[in-house]
């Protein structure tokens, strides 16, 4: 078989069969993780709806979640730049 030719179903050798099995296992793992991710996204959406129903500002909560992912010095730097830009635009 040519190195660039695609194997036909009848041409699958044992080593290619193992690779196919391994590939199939990876694909199935990714599919399961995508299903879990979809379920988790749905759970987050429900929590956000509950949060909103209780009178909290969802946009502010999302901002806080993003900020909490950053370390303290990164947040300080970002806030200082934002403050500088706001001053330059006469917003403060």
MODELLER restraints for C-alpha pairs under 7 A, 6 or more apart:
rsr = mdl.restraints
at = mdl.atoms
rsr.add(forms.Gaussian(group=physical.xy_distance, feature=features.Distance(at['CA:48:A'], at['CA:58:A']), mean=6.62, stdev=0.5))
rsr.add(forms.Gaussian(group=physical.xy_distance, feature=features.Distance(at['CA:52:A'], at['CA:58:A']), mean=6.05, stdev=0.5))
rsr.add(forms.Gaussian(group=physical.xy_distance, feature=features.Distance(at['CA:67:A'], at['CA:75:A']), mean=6.84, stdev=0.5))
rsr.add(forms.Gaussian(group=physical.xy_distance, feature=features.Distance(at['CA:86:A'], at['CA:92:A']), mean=6.13, stdev=0.5))
